[in-house]
């Protein structure tokens, strides 16, 4: 069975990912994770997250995938000892020293080898399997054919995980030194400042006040800034090359992103599994993924080699996402009245969409709006205010209202 694995930067994102179809989530504690800027989970929150997931038959994978320096190992050992009492399903690790410490402190724990380890061959995957790894997260630089070859030449018990959606990195498997050079923030220890997203210019030695921007020309002059990965149109190829777990990138992204990406890939995967021979791609799925904030989409290196295409975006900015209006908290089916908690302003007469698990957005026009006391209002201007609107179809708690 194929696993859909979603990012969980905090508890709200975790809940959204699971509600909208993720089979498992990956997250980080407060130390040694590759997304130091995410909210992350303290020990109590991690226990609660694991309980929440397991009660719903879902799995939790904890990232400890930085490359610690010698003076950090005492802190690592203490951290791993604290984690030993929490029943999450696997560690995600890259550094051999970290893997050794995990095996020493928690020998019963499953270990997944992070993409930071740059696994690009069956030989490498088999080596990690020999060290006790249950799964390897493959390098983003592999083609589908190469993944199929790795699957063919590795034990069936070894699971293969691959990124299918989200941000890519200009540095090989995300192991970047640019951030450290400019800011002193080490990308390989979770503190990347994302300098590949910055706008650069060049200047002549005697004319420093006349900088020239680095723009895309006919021959290409962009230096950094990868496109985003999107494989929604290629589910059959992904399903057939031997991948065990489809991974979505984005612990730093929004709750809306967590919900939409999980929902869209869930629909596509389920449709394929229900009828592989009769599977057809639904263009509405692509439209769903266009609704989240992203850079230009690309298929990464699944179909061609990195040397053939730098995969650099033509624009330095992000494409705008839909306005996330609010979350459904309750629904009165008799009155067709749904209550929402506001995140962005909505007015009577606006066009809106309701997003529900397992469905693409359903559009309607807001005809009536009420406050918590049932009084008619023209808009919901205050963050987190409760408001009610009439909608022409059924809703449920957790549904998302967007413009």
N, C-alpha and C positions, 0 to 999 in steps of 0.2 A: 504494500500500500504506500502511495506517495504521501509524504508529509509536507504540509505547508507551514513554513516557519517564519514568524513575524517578529519585528523588533519591538521591544517594550522599554522605552526610555523612562517611564514612570508607571504608576499603578493605573492611571486613567487610560493611558495608551494600551496597557496590557488588557484591560477589560474590553476596550474597543476591538482590539485584534481578535480576541477570542469570540466575542459576540458575532463578529463578521466573518468567521470561518477559519481562523488559524488553528492548526493542530498542536502547535507548540510555540513558545516564545523564547527569545534569548534576551538576557538582561545582565546588568553588572551590579556588583556591590560598590561600596565606596572607595575601593582600592583596586589597582592592577587591572583595570578594564581599559579598552581602547577608545572609550568615549567619555573622557573625564568631564566634558562639558554637559553631559546628560544629567538628569536629576539623580539617577541611580537609586539604589535601595540600601537602607541600613539593615542591620541584622533582623530587627523586628519586622520591618517591611518585607524583607525577603522571606521570612517564615510565613507571613500572611499571603504573599504572592504565591508561594508554593502550595499552600493549603487551598487557595482560591482556584488555582489551575487543576490540581489533582481532584478536587471535588467535581470538576467538570470533565474529567477524563483527559486533560491536556498535560503537556510536558513543559518543563522549565530547564533551560540550559544557562549556566552561569559563566560569563566570560572572565577569565584570568589570563588574558592573552597579550599583555605587554612583555617587554624584554627587560626584566629588573637588573639593575646594576648591583655590584657586590654588597654595598652598604644597605640595600633594601631587603636582603634575604631574611634577616631577623624579623622584620615586619611581615614579610610574606609568610613565614612559618607560623607566626602568631595568628595571622588572618585565616590561614587554611585550617588551623586548629579550631577556630571559632566557627568556621563554616562546616566543619565535620558533623556537627549535630543537626544540620538542616537537610531535609530530604529532597533536594532538587535532583534532577535526573542525570545531569552530566556537567562536567567542566568543559569549557572551550579554552584550549591553551595552545601556545605556539613554541615557547622557549623550552628547550630540553631540560634545563635546570628546574623550571617550574613543574614540568611533567614529572620529573624525578621526585620532587617534594610532594606533589599530589599523591603519587603512588606510595610514598613513605607514610604519609599522614592519613590518607583515606584510600587504602588499597581496594576497597569495594566499589569505589566510585567510577562510573564510566568517564572516559576521556575522549573528547572530540578535538581533532587537530585543526587549529585555526587556519584561515586563509593566509595569515601572516607567515606561516611556515612555507609557503610557496610550493605546494605539492603539485607537480606537473607531470608525474610519471607513475607507472605501476610500481617501479622499483622503490620510489620514495614512499608511496602508499603502503607497500608491503613491509617496509622497514618500520613504519609507525605501527602497523598492525602487530608486528613482532614485539614491539614495546608495550603492547596491551591496548592500543587505541581501538575504540569501537567504531569510530567514524573519522573521515578526513573531510575537511571543507576545502574543496579544490581551488586552485589558483584561478583568478578571473581571466587569466591569459590563455586559457585552453579553448580549443574548438570542440564542437560536438563530436567529431570523429575521434579526437584524442581522448575525450571522456569515455566514449564507447570502448576504446582500446584499453583504457585503465580498468574499466568494469570487467572486460573479458579476462584480464590478466591479474586480477586480484580475487581473494576469497569472497564468496557471496556473503559471508558473515560480516565483512567490512562494509559499512555504509558509506555512501558518497553523497556529499552535500554540495550544492552549487548555488551561487547568487543568480537570481533571475530578474531582479528589478532593483533599481535605486542608483545612487551615486557611484561612479567609478573614480579611480584615482589615477593621476598622471604618473605616479611612481609604481614600480613593479610590486604587485600584491599589496599595495598600500604602505610599503616600507620607505618612508620619505624623510629626507633631511632638510628640505627647504624651510619648513616651519622653525626648526631649531636654529637654522642659520639666521633668519630674520628676527625672530622673537625670543629665542631661548626656550621655546615650548617644544618639547620632544614629542613628535608624532608617534614614535614607537613606544611611548609610555602613556599614550592616551590623551595628550594635550595639544593635538594638531590645531593650528590657527587657520588652517585652510588657505594658505597664501596662493595656492593655484587658482583660487577664485578672485584674486585681486586684479586690478587693472594696472598694467605696466606701461612705461614709456621709456624712450631712449633719448639721450641728449649728447650734443657735441661738446668736447672738452672746453672750448672757449665761449660757448653759448649755453650755459646751464639754465638760463631763464627761457630757453626756447625748446622745451621737451616735445618729442614726437611720440604720439601714441602708437602702439603696436597693433595694427589692424590686420584683418584677413584680406589678403590680396589674391591675385590669380594663382600665384605660386605658393601661397600660404605662409604667413608670418606669425601666426599665433604661437605662443610658447606653452601656455598652460590652460587648464580648464576643461576637463573631460566632459563629454556628453553623459547623459544618464542612461543606464541600462533599462531596456523594456523588452521583454520576451513574450508578451501576451499573445502575439500573433503566431507563435511557434510552439504552442503547447504539445502537439503531437511529437515533434522532434525531441523536445525535452523529455517527454515521457518514455520515449523509445530508446534513449541512449544509456539508460542504466542509472540515472540519478535517483537517490533515495529520498532526499529532502530538498525542496525548492525554497530558497532563502531570499527574503526581501530585506534590503538594506534600509536603515533609516531610524536609528534610536533617537536622533536629534530632531526628527521631523515631528509634525503635529499629530494630535489625536485623529483629526480628519484624515490625514495621510494613512495612519495605521488602519483605520476602518476601510477606506476605499481600496487600498491595495490588497488587503486580505480578502475583501468581498469579491473583487474582480477576478483574482486568480482562483479563488474558491469556485466561482461559477464556471470558469473555463475548465478547471481540472475535473470537476464533477460531471460536466457535460461529456468530456472525453471518456471518463471511466464508464459512463452509462452506455456509450455506444461508440467505441473507437473507430469503427469503419464508417459510421455515418456522421462523424464529428464535423461540424462547420463552425468557423470563427464568426463571432458576433461583433460587428463594428462598434456596437454600443459599449463593449468592454474597453476598446481603445479610447473612446470618448470619456469613459469614467476615469481612466488613468491620466488623461489630459486635464482633468479637473483639479488635480493636486499640483502644488508648486513643484516645478521641476525644470531642469535644463533640457536642451534638445534631446529627444530620445534616439537610441541607437541599439543595435543588437550586440554591442560589445565585440568580443572576439570569437563568438560561437561559430561564425561562418567564415572568418578570414583571420589571417595572422596579424599580430600587432605591427609588424614591420610594414605592412601594406597600407595601414590607415592609422593615423595618430589618434583618432577618435576625439579630437578637440572640438569643443563647441564653437560655433560661429559668433555667438553673442556672450558677453561677459555676465549677463544677468539671468535671472530665473523667469520662467514663464509663469504668469500669475495663476493662482488657484481660484476656484469658486469661493464666494463668501460663505463662511460657515456660520449659520444663523443661530443654531441651538440644538440641544438634545431633547428628545421626547422623554418626559417624565411620567406621563399618564395619558390614557385615552378612554373617552366615553363613547362607546360604539353606538348607543342609542341617539345621542346628539351629534355624532360625528365630530366631536370636539377633542382636540389634542392639546395637552399642556406641555410647554417647552421652557427650558432654562436658557436665557438669552446669552449669546456670545457676540453677536453683531446685530446692528439695527435692522428692523424690518418694518415696512409700512403697509397699511391697507392699500390694495391695488397693485402691490408688487407681484411679480412672477416668482415662484419658488418651486423647489423640488424636494420631495421626500425620498430619502435613501433608506432602504430597509435591507437587512441581511438576506442574501440570496436573490436580490433584485437590483436592476439598474434604477436610476432616478425616475420618479414619477412627477411630472410637472403639473402645476395648477396655479390659479390666481388667488391671492389672499383677498377674500371678500369681507370677512368680519374678524375682529380681534377684540379680546377682552382681557382685563387685568385679573388679579387673583380674587377680587371681590365680585367678579362677573359684570363689571361696568365696561361699556364699549370704549375702546381707545383707538387712536389713529395709527399709533406706532409703539414700538418697544425700545425706548432709547437708552435704558440703563443696563449696564452689564450685570449679568446673573439674575435679572428680574424674571419672575414667572409670568408667562403670558399664555393665552389660549387662542387658537384659531380653528375655524371650521375647515375640514379637509374632505375631499370627495372620495376617499378610500380609507381602508383600515390602517391604523398605525399601532405601534407597540413601544414600550419603554426601550430606549437605546437607539431608536430610529434617529436619523440626522436630518435636520432641515437646512437647506442651502439655497442660495440665490442663484 
